[in-house]
Amino acid sequence: MPIFEFRCAACGKLFEKLFGQADEKVEIKCPECGSEEADRVISRANSIMGRGKGKDTKLTTKSCGPGSSCHTLEIPGAGD
């Protein structure tokens, strides 16, 4: 299920929306002001894929069960 990022045209709030299926009708509504006018934006994570890791970027790997592992990438400023 893809997650898309949007920016509210009214207040500028950046928010995410989860889509179940490509043809699914999903209400895009700003959680901050309730406006239904939002523009889809390129996620920060997508814009850095394929580049070298910065000095403050940290990749953590842990076990997620037998025979599998999960990765967490901490990107400075991504939570701003």
N, C-alpha and C positions, 0 to 999 in steps of 0.2 A: 504494500500500500504506500503510494508516494505521499510525501509531505511537501507542500509548496509554501513559500514565504510570500507575504503580501505587505504592502505599505498603504495605510489608510490615506485617502486623498483629502479627508477633512482635517484630521489631527496629526498625521504623520507617524502614528504608532506602527511599529513593525510587529507582525504576528504570523503564526503558522496555521495551516489548515491541512488536515489529513483527508485524503481521498481514498475511498474503498475500491472503486472501479472507474475506468476511464469515462464511461457514459453516465456516471452517477451525477445527479443534480445536487449540488452542495451549496448551502447558503454561505456567502462570503460576507461576514458582518464584523466590523471592528469591535473587539472586546472592550476597548477604552471608551469610545463615544457612540457606538451603535450604528455608525454610517455604513451603508452598503456599497459605497464607492471606494474601491481599493485597486491597486495596481500590483500585478505579480512582479516580484523582483528576483534577481539571481542571488541565491544563498551564498553567504561568505564561504562556506565549506566547499561549494562547487567551484568557486573562483580560484581556490588555491590548489586544487587537485593537480598532481603531476609536477609540482614545484618542489624544490628542496625544503626540508624542514627548517624553520627559523630557529634561532638559538633559544627562544623561550617556549617553543612548541614541544609538547611531551606526549609520547605514545606509550600507553600502558597496555600490557597483555595479561589476561587472567584466564583461568579455566572456567568454562561455562557448562561443564558436564563432561562425561566420559568421551574422550576422543575429539573434543572441540575446544575452541578458544574464542574469546571476545577481545576486541581491541577498542580502546578509548583514546581519542585524540583531543588533547586540550589545546585550544588555540587562544592565545592572549587576545583579549578584546572582543571575542566572539559573543560573550554574554552581555555586552554593553547595550 
